[in-house]
Amino acid sequence: MNSLPQTYPNINALWGSVLGRTLAAAGLREAVICPGSRSAPLVFGLTGTPGLECIPVIDERSAGFFALGRVRAGGRPVALVCTSGTAAANFLPAVIEARESGLPLLVLTADRPPELRDCRAGQAIDQGRIYGDFTVWRTELPLPEAAPGVLRALRQTLVHAWDRCRRPVAGPVQINCPFRDPLVPVERDGGVAWPAELEPDSFFELGEDFSSQSSMPSAAPKLPDWAAAEDGLIVVGPHSPENPAGWRTALARIARNLGWPVLADPLSPLRGAGEVPYRISGYDPLVRSEAAETLRPSFVLQVGPLPTSKVFREKLEAWSPPGIALDAEGRNPDPLHRAVRVWPAGVEAFARGLPEAERAPSPFARRWLEGEAAVTAKRAELLAEAPYPFPGRVAWELGRRLPAGTPVFCASSMPVRDLEFFLDAGDSGWMVHANRGANGIDGTLSTALGIAHHGLPAVLLTGDLAFLHDSNGLLLGRRLAGGLTVVLINNGGGGIFEILPVAKFDPPFTEFFATPQAVDFAALAKAHGVQCRRPESWEALGSLLAAPVAEGIRIVELVTDRKRDAGLYRRYLRALGAAWAG
């Protein structure tokens, strides 16, 4: 790290510099910064710190989700900075998603000094607790001063905040930062000297980082006979591990040791990679089948949250098998309230506790695998004849066409279900991300752009309403160091509601649930200098998917009829459920 100046124009300049350099020494590499006046000391401090990439974003809501995309892509905390007042409030949806998804986010909210609060000074609200219980930790810094003890306290608070957003439970941390004028680095009273009592170089030597060392158990639980069961099931829900390859290796060891089938949610690292044996992608149609009772498990090893499928959840609730749920943070991941105990360990720690052994799949596991083969074949047969551009086949084509290793982000609502119903288990190494902590449609485009930034060419699968909800994300296009292909399913409204019971009640269905829109997406794209293509066949779409754009944003718009699609969903899911008779 470059040597520190010996004097600073004013105390805020010194304070901001110490903040930026301390966080960089702790491990911070990226800061997403929204414009504003009160946050100027933070901006000058962070942008003046060597080794930090600082990314300006106009819209705070978009900025929050772009930061989450960077966290998902890089696995390390990102700083998120804003000015005082309602700017901080616009971070709330991203803070909620970070908490519910267990993503480390460091939120720096600038604030007015205490004497300007509760007196109608303007742009001053009670923001120290603005995120309520959605932060894993929060604090307010003191007003800046150059006393050695106060600077040491600043350093310690920042390092503790960095650690707390990663452990023991990863999530968002808020640091409220009050400042008096002058906010910019203009000289005041001859400047402020670095305290002689503090040695500048050693001040930022922070010691050993213990945050990667888990205190969780490293041995599998010794429950009576659970591992000996021949009709056990491994259920893997949405998960975004820091090291997907190592995570898959550990899960493969568990699967081989137990010989149990592995149900692979599309938002887990399993659906698109082949290292793990006995993978099942067709669990939703299989539990719809008349032979579903032959697939009933006596024990379930649950990894992370349950898959999205409502039909699978209902069947699991009806079966109600006992089990263990792995959650490294000790959270309860079972909304079905079965006889499940949470084992507070990750997949890797759990795998280390199992003996080195391999068991051939049991007759129970072979039934699941036979059903998977039948569903996969039927899925290909049905979708090969699907009319263009049925969204279920779009999801299927992603698995067939995307280059190996392509990062994929998926909007909540119908696109997640398209992947769950129709995406085959593959081995191309792609990874699907989604904001399924709180399951909202907030920040869909911005999160995808965060994943694409500095990464491989990425793909976003989204509906029209989720895209419009975050269309301000297009402003990030000129800052994007990478490429994002947006596969936009334009069905003129909320397609998922067409397959729900509420569709039978019109009015008010069309106006208040389907919420039709008639946006010209090509014109919207042109206003932001973004490409927009509208392929007219499966072959043309396949060509675009096979070569995602490497720089900038490209929208691939697919115009479809949500009412026609609703009928196709029902027909295809019935046919898939009948594909295997046991």
LUMGU-423083 format. One line per field, with one value per residue (C-alpha): residue number from 1; residue in three letters; x, y, z. Coordinates in steps of 0.1 Angstrom, whole numbers. Last residue first. Layout:
BEGIN
k NUM|...
r ALA|...
px X|...
py Y|...
pz Z|...
***
This chain:
BEGIN
k 582|581|580|579|578|577|576|575|574|573|572|571|570|569|568|567|566|565|564|563|562|561|560|559|558|557|556|555|554|553|552|551|550|549|548|547|546|545|544|543|542|541|540|539|538|537|536|535|534|533|532|531|530|529|528|527|526|525|524|523|522|521|520|519|518|517|516|515|514|513|512|511|510|509|508|507|506|505|504|503|502|501|500|499|498|497|496|495|494|493|492|491|490|489|488|487|486|485|484|483|482|481|480|479|478|477|476|475|474|473|472|471|470|469|468|467|466|465|464|463|462|461|460|459|458|457|456|455|454|453|452|451|450|449|448|447|446|445|444|443|442|441|440|439|438|437|436|435|434|433|432|431|430|429|428|427|426|425|424|423|422|421|420|419|418|417|416|415|414|413|412|411|410|409|408|407|406|405|404|403|402|401|400|399|398|397|396|395|394|393|392|391|390|389|388|387|386|385|384|383|382|381|380|379|378|377|376|375|374|373|372|371|370|369|368|367|366|365|364|363|362|361|360|359|358|357|356|355|354|353|352|351|350|349|348|347|346|345|344|343|342|341|340|339|338|337|336|335|334|333|332|331|330|329|328|327|326|325|324|323|322|321|320|319|318|317|316|315|314|313|312|311|310|309|308|307|306|305|304|303|302|301|300|299|298|297|296|295|294|293|292|291|290|289|288|287|286|285|284|283|282|281|280|279|278|277|276|275|274|273|272|271|270|269|268|267|266|265|264|263|262|261|260|259|258|257|256|255|254|253|252|251|250|249|248|247|246|245|244|243|242|241|240|239|238|237|236|235|234|233|232|231|230|229|228|227|226|225|224|223|222|221|220|219|218|217|216|215|214|213|212|211|210|209|208|207|206|205|204|203|202|201|200|199|198|197|196|195|194|193|192|191|190|189|188|187|186|185|184|183|182|181|180|179|178|177|176|175|174|173|172|171|170|169|168|167|166|165|164|163|162|161|160|159|158|157|156|155|154|153|152|151|150|149|148|147|146|145|144|143|142|141|140|139|138|137|136|135|134|133|132|131|130|129|128|127|126|125|124|123|122|121|120|119|118|117|116|115|114|113|112|111|110|109|108|107|106|105|104|103|102|101|100|99|98|97|96|95|94|93|92|91|90|89|88|87|86|85|84|83|82|81|80|79|78|77|76|75|74|73|72|71|70|69|68|67|66|65|64|63|62|61|60|59|58|57|56|55|54|53|52|51|50|49|48|47|46|45|44|43|42|41|40|39|38|37|36|35|34|33|32|31|30|29|28|27|26|25|24|23|22|21|20|19|18|17|16|15|14|13|12|11|10|9|8|7|6|5|4|3|2|1
r GLY|ALA|TRP|ALA|ALA|GLY|LEU|ALA|ARG|LEU|TYR|ARG|ARG|TYR|LEU|GLY|ALA|ASP|ARG|LYS|ARG|ASP|THR|VAL|LEU|GLU|VAL|ILE|ARG|ILE|GLY|GLU|ALA|VAL|PRO|ALA|ALA|LEU|LEU|SER|GLY|LEU|ALA|GLU|TRP|SER|GLU|PRO|ARG|ARG|CYS|GLN|VAL|GLY|HIS|ALA|LYS|ALA|LEU|ALA|ALA|PHE|ASP|VAL|ALA|GLN|PRO|THR|ALA|PHE|PHE|GLU|THR|PHE|PRO|PRO|ASP|PHE|LYS|ALA|VAL|PRO|LEU|ILE|GLU|PHE|ILE|GLY|GLY|GLY|GLY|ASN|ASN|ILE|LEU|VAL|VAL|THR|LEU|GLY|GLY|ALA|LEU|ARG|ARG|GLY|LEU|LEU|LEU|GLY|ASN|SER|ASP|HIS|LEU|PHE|ALA|LEU|ASP|GLY|THR|LEU|LEU|VAL|ALA|PRO|LEU|GLY|HIS|HIS|ALA|ILE|GLY|LEU|ALA|THR|SER|LEU|THR|GLY|ASP|ILE|GLY|ASN|ALA|GLY|ARG|ASN|ALA|HIS|VAL|MET|TRP|GLY|SER|ASP|GLY|ALA|ASP|LEU|PHE|PHE|GLU|LEU|ASP|ARG|VAL|PRO|MET|SER|SER|ALA|CYS|PHE|VAL|PRO|THR|GLY|ALA|PRO|LEU|ARG|ARG|GLY|LEU|GLU|TRP|ALA|VAL|ARG|GLY|PRO|PHE|PRO|TYR|PRO|ALA|GLU|ALA|LEU|LEU|GLU|ALA|ARG|LYS|ALA|THR|VAL|ALA|ALA|GLU|GLY|GLU|LEU|TRP|ARG|ARG|ALA|PHE|PRO|SER|PRO|ALA|ARG|GLU|ALA|GLU|PRO|LEU|GLY|ARG|ALA|PHE|ALA|GLU|VAL|GLY|ALA|PRO|TRP|VAL|ARG|VAL|ALA|ARG|HIS|LEU|PRO|ASP|PRO|ASN|ARG|GLY|GLU|ALA|ASP|LEU|ALA|ILE|GLY|PRO|PRO|SER|TRP|ALA|GLU|LEU|LYS|GLU|ARG|PHE|VAL|LYS|SER|THR|PRO|LEU|PRO|GLY|VAL|GLN|LEU|VAL|PHE|SER|PRO|ARG|LEU|THR|GLU|ALA|ALA|GLU|SER|ARG|VAL|LEU|PRO|ASP|TYR|GLY|SER|ILE|ARG|TYR|PRO|VAL|GLU|GLY|ALA|GLY|ARG|LEU|PRO|SER|LEU|PRO|ASP|ALA|LEU|VAL|PRO|TRP|GLY|LEU|ASN|ARG|ALA|ILE|ARG|ALA|LEU|ALA|THR|ARG|TRP|GLY|ALA|PRO|ASN|GLU|PRO|SER|HIS|PRO|GLY|VAL|VAL|ILE|LEU|GLY|ASP|GLU|ALA|ALA|ALA|TRP|ASP|PRO|LEU|LYS|PRO|ALA|ALA|SER|PRO|MET|SER|SER|GLN|SER|SER|PHE|ASP|GLU|GLY|LEU|GLU|PHE|PHE|SER|ASP|PRO|GLU|LEU|GLU|ALA|PRO|TRP|ALA|VAL|GLY|GLY|ASP|ARG|GLU|VAL|PRO|VAL|LEU|PRO|ASP|ARG|PHE|PRO|CYS|ASN|ILE|GLN|VAL|PRO|GLY|ALA|VAL|PRO|ARG|ARG|CYS|ARG|ASP|TRP|ALA|HIS|VAL|LEU|THR|GLN|ARG|LEU|ALA|ARG|LEU|VAL|GLY|PRO|ALA|ALA|GLU|PRO|LEU|PRO|LEU|GLU|THR|ARG|TRP|VAL|THR|PHE|ASP|GLY|TYR|ILE|ARG|GLY|GLN|ASP|ILE|ALA|GLN|GLY|ALA|ARG|CYS|ASP|ARG|LEU|GLU|PRO|PRO|ARG|ASP|ALA|THR|LEU|VAL|LEU|LEU|PRO|LEU|GLY|SER|GLU|ARG|ALA|GLU|ILE|VAL|ALA|PRO|LEU|PHE|ASN|ALA|ALA|ALA|THR|GLY|SER|THR|CYS|VAL|LEU|ALA|VAL|PRO|ARG|GLY|GLY|ALA|ARG|VAL|ARG|GLY|LEU|ALA|PHE|PHE|GLY|ALA|SER|ARG|GLU|ASP|ILE|VAL|PRO|ILE|CYS|GLU|LEU|GLY|PRO|THR|GLY|THR|LEU|GLY|PHE|VAL|LEU|PRO|ALA|SER|ARG|SER|GLY|PRO|CYS|ILE|VAL|ALA|GLU|ARG|LEU|GLY|ALA|ALA|ALA|LEU|THR|ARG|GLY|LEU|VAL|SER|GLY|TRP|LEU|ALA|ASN|ILE|ASN|PRO|TYR|THR|GLN|PRO|LEU|SER|ASN|MET
px -426|-451|-427|-437|-471|-458|-440|-473|-492|-464|-465|-503|-504|-475|-488|-522|-504|-483|-513|-525|-490|-486|-450|-426|-389|-366|-328|-313|-276|-255|-219|-189|-187|-222|-233|-223|-242|-273|-274|-272|-298|-322|-319|-324|-354|-370|-378|-350|-358|-325|-319|-285|-281|-273|-296|-324|-319|-328|-360|-369|-363|-383|-414|-435|-470|-478|-505|-509|-516|-526|-545|-558|-562|-574|-600|-622|-615|-614|-602|-566|-565|-561|-524|-512|-520|-504|-470|-472|-472|-475|-471|-455|-421|-396|-363|-330|-306|-271|-245|-209|-179|-165|-198|-196|-214|-242|-249|-276|-295|-300|-327|-348|-352|-390|-391|-370|-390|-422|-409|-397|-361|-332|-299|-268|-231|-200|-172|-164|-151|-187|-211|-223|-229|-248|-270|-277|-286|-310|-330|-328|-362|-382|-386|-379|-366|-335|-342|-322|-310|-278|-274|-240|-226|-202|-211|-221|-259|-290|-319|-337|-374|-394|-369|-356|-391|-399|-371|-382|-418|-413|-377|-354|-325|-288|-266|-228|-215|-190|-193|-209|-247|-266|-281|-287|-301|-322|-342|-349|-361|-382|-401|-406|-425|-410|-418|-441|-430|-422|-387|-400|-422|-397|-368|-390|-401|-365|-355|-386|-379|-342|-351|-377|-351|-328|-354|-361|-324|-321|-348|-332|-300|-272|-238|-221|-187|-166|-141|-158|-180|-169|-150|-183|-201|-173|-175|-212|-214|-220|-246|-267|-303|-327|-357|-389|-409|-419|-427|-409|-375|-344|-339|-307|-275|-251|-235|-269|-272|-307|-310|-340|-373|-398|-430|-446|-473|-449|-425|-455|-465|-429|-425|-457|-447|-414|-389|-364|-359|-334|-298|-288|-314|-305|-339|-349|-375|-379|-411|-402|-426|-453|-448|-459|-490|-467|-468|-438|-418|-429|-413|-382|-371|-336|-323|-285|-273|-236|-220|-193|-217|-222|-252|-279|-254|-243|-278|-302|-315|-325|-307|-324|-296|-303|-288|-257|-247|-209|-212|-237|-216|-184|-202|-213|-177|-166|-195|-186|-150|-160|-186|-160|-178|-210|-242|-271|-307|-319|-303|-324|-305|-328|-327|-342|-313|-309|-276|-266|-295|-289|-289|-277|-239|-238|-211|-178|-163|-185|-187|-159|-150|-117|-123|-128|-95|-77|-43|-30|-42|-11|-27|-11|23|29|17|34|9|21|30|-7|-12|-14|-46|-48|-38|-70|-92|-79|-105|-109|-147|-172|-164|-186|-197|-198|-218|-210|-236|-219|-244|-236|-253|-250|-228|-236|-206|-191|-188|-205|-191|-155|-156|-176|-149|-122|-141|-147|-110|-97|-122|-112|-76|-84|-102|-73|-48|-68|-75|-112|-142|-176|-181|-190|-224|-229|-248|-246|-264|-285|-321|-333|-341|-326|-331|-316|-290|-312|-333|-337|-317|-319|-332|-323|-358|-346|-346|-310|-286|-269|-261|-240|-257|-253|-233|-245|-217|-233|-208|-225|-218|-245|-265|-294|-320|-297|-284|-320|-331|-301|-309|-345|-334|-308|-334|-338|-302|-308|-339|-317|-279|-254|-247|-220|-221|-189|-185|-179|-162|-176|-166|-196|-223|-207|-205|-241|-250|-232|-253|-283|-275|-266|-299|-318|-294|-298|-269|-241|-204|-180|-149|-122|-99|-62|-48|-72|-80|-114|-123|-113|-126|-160|-163|-155|-181|-209|-228|-229|-244|-237|-240|-208|-203|-170|-147|-115|-121|-96|-89|-61|-85|-110|-83|-71|-105|-114|-81|-84|-119|-109|-79|-101|-128|-102|-91|-66|-45|-9|17|5|3|27|13|0
py -472|-456|-430|-405|-397|-368|-355|-356|-338|-312|-307|-302|-277|-257|-257|-242|-215|-208|-200|-175|-160|-153|-149|-122|-133|-103|-109|-79|-74|-56|-46|-67|-105|-110|-146|-169|-202|-184|-162|-192|-211|-181|-182|-219|-218|-192|-155|-139|-104|-86|-55|-39|-12|25|34|50|22|-4|14|17|-21|-28|-10|-13|-26|-38|-60|-62|-100|-95|-62|-54|-89|-107|-82|-91|-118|-145|-177|-165|-164|-202|-199|-208|-174|-157|-168|-149|-114|-90|-87|-121|-107|-133|-114|-133|-106|-113|-97|-89|-77|-45|-28|9|20|-6|6|29|-2|-10|17|-10|-27|-32|-32|-64|-81|-72|-85|-119|-128|-151|-132|-146|-140|-135|-145|-122|-87|-74|-102|-110|-74|-70|-99|-82|-50|-67|-85|-56|-63|-93|-106|-142|-130|-152|-163|-137|-160|-176|-205|-220|-235|-264|-280|-313|-313|-322|-311|-278|-281|-280|-263|-239|-228|-225|-200|-181|-179|-159|-149|-138|-160|-152|-175|-177|-195|-223|-243|-223|-220|-241|-272|-260|-227|-245|-262|-228|-215|-247|-238|-202|-213|-193|-209|-238|-269|-300|-306|-297|-327|-353|-338|-337|-373|-385|-366|-378|-415|-412|-395|-422|-449|-429|-427|-464|-471|-452|-474|-505|-494|-474|-490|-479|-462|-458|-434|-428|-397|-367|-350|-349|-330|-304|-299|-298|-270|-276|-267|-299|-288|-315|-325|-341|-322|-285|-280|-246|-265|-243|-236|-216|-230|-209|-239|-253|-291|-303|-338|-361|-375|-383|-362|-381|-356|-327|-342|-344|-308|-296|-315|-300|-265|-268|-242|-267|-268|-245|-256|-293|-317|-353|-371|-404|-431|-419|-423|-430|-460|-437|-416|-443|-424|-396|-361|-369|-377|-346|-324|-346|-344|-331|-361|-366|-401|-391|-357|-346|-337|-300|-279|-291|-294|-260|-253|-229|-256|-277|-311|-341|-364|-402|-421|-445|-432|-430|-422|-393|-379|-380|-363|-336|-329|-327|-305|-280|-280|-271|-245|-227|-196|-216|-203|-226|-231|-266|-300|-329|-361|-391|-423|-456|-479|-466|-474|-438|-431|-462|-444|-408|-402|-368|-362|-349|-314|-295|-258|-235|-226|-210|-186|-157|-161|-133|-129|-94|-60|-43|-9|10|-7|16|49|46|63|86|113|117|124|161|181|211|247|258|241|231|219|181|181|176|207|203|178|141|111|76|48|14|-12|-49|-72|-110|-140|-156|-163|-147|-129|-95|-96|-98|-66|-49|-60|-46|-13|-10|-18|9|35|27|30|64|74|64|83|116|128|134|123|121|87|58|43|5|-24|-61|-91|-65|-73|-66|-30|-16|20|16|44|61|85|111|141|153|186|204|197|197|160|155|184|184|147|151|144|109|89|53|27|-8|-37|-67|-104|-126|-150|-152|-138|-111|-101|-101|-78|-55|-53|-44|-18|1|27|37|48|73|85|106|106|99|64|37|0|-20|-54|-86|-116|-145|-130|-136|-136|-106|-87|-95|-83|-50|-46|-52|-24|-1|-6|4|34|47|67|41|49|19|21|-5|-5|-13|21|41|75|64|51|82|107|89|84|121|130|110|141|154|126|102|64|43|6|-3|-32|-48|-50|-74|-61|-39|-24|-17|0|20|33|42|58|80|90|100|120|139|144|160|186|193|163|161|134|117|79|56|35|0
pz -122|-146|-160|-187|-171|-150|-181|-201|-173|-171|-209|-211|-182|-193|-229|-217|-198|-229|-250|-223|-220|-257|-267|-279|-274|-271|-271|-254|-258|-232|-234|-244|-249|-263|-258|-287|-285|-272|-303|-326|-307|-310|-347|-349|-326|-349|-353|-334|-320|-314|-292|-289|-262|-266|-237|-258|-283|-256|-247|-284|-289|-258|-270|-239|-241|-206|-192|-154|-152|-115|-112|-146|-160|-128|-115|-133|-142|-115|-131|-133|-95|-95|-108|-143|-158|-128|-139|-171|-155|-184|-222|-228|-234|-224|-224|-228|-217|-230|-207|-216|-197|-181|-176|-168|-200|-194|-159|-171|-183|-146|-147|-163|-129|-127|-164|-165|-138|-158|-191|-179|-173|-183|-179|-196|-189|-209|-186|-157|-150|-146|-157|-121|-113|-146|-135|-102|-120|-143|-116|-90|-74|-86|-51|-39|-4|-5|-41|-58|-86|-98|-123|-128|-160|-158|-191|-175|-178|-158|-181|-177|-182|-150|-127|-154|-164|-127|-121|-153|-139|-107|-98|-125|-135|-137|-157|-157|-188|-178|-210|-239|-238|-264|-248|-212|-225|-250|-222|-206|-240|-244|-213|-225|-256|-285|-309|-308|-289|-311|-299|-264|-261|-273|-253|-221|-228|-229|-197|-179|-188|-178|-145|-137|-142|-119|-92|-95|-94|-61|-45|-59|-42|-58|-53|-21|-19|12|28|61|65|87|58|38|66|67|29|27|53|90|116|115|116|129|109|121|95|98|61|61|65|63|100|103|117|97|79|71|65|72|87|82|92|64|61|32|29|35|8|-16|-10|-14|-46|-60|-49|-68|-56|-41|-4|13|20|17|30|38|38|54|47|11|-10|-46|-49|-38|-69|-92|-104|-115|-100|-78|-109|-128|-101|-95|-131|-125|-106|-101|-92|-94|-87|-111|-139|-137|-148|-124|-95|-84|-70|-87|-110|-80|-80|-63|-55|-54|-26|-27|8|3|-34|-27|2|-19|-48|-23|-14|-50|-58|-30|-41|-76|-64|-43|-27|-25|-42|-32|-42|-31|-28|-16|-8|-5|16|6|13|49|64|68|91|113|146|143|146|130|104|116|111|135|129|142|107|98|69|93|111|94|109|118|108|95|87|116|109|79|95|129|153|181|156|147|110|107|100|77|82|98|71|37|13|10|5|33|52|70|96|90|104|91|97|92|82|79|54|56|65|98|121|101|68|75|110|98|77|105|130|108|104|142|150|126|138|174|166|150|182|204|182|183|148|150|129|144|160|138|140|142|127|127|109|92|83|119|113|80|90|124|122|96|117|90|78|43|56|89|102|139|147|135|127|161|157|126|92|78|53|49|44|37|38|21|28|12|34|9|33|47|12|-2|27|22|-16|-9|17|-4|-14|23|24|-4|16|39|39|11|-3|-3|-9|0|-15|5|-11|-31|-64|-86|-59|-42|-75|-82|-47|-55|-87|-65|-42|-70|-88|-57|-52|-87|-101|-99|-96|-95|-73|-79|-49|-52|-41|-19|-32|-46|-12|9|-16|-18|19|26|-1|15|26|-9|-30|-58|-53|-49|-54|-37|-48|-34|3|21|56|42|17|46|66|36|28|63|71|40|49|84|71|45|71|95|71|42|53|65|67|35|38|20|-9|0
***
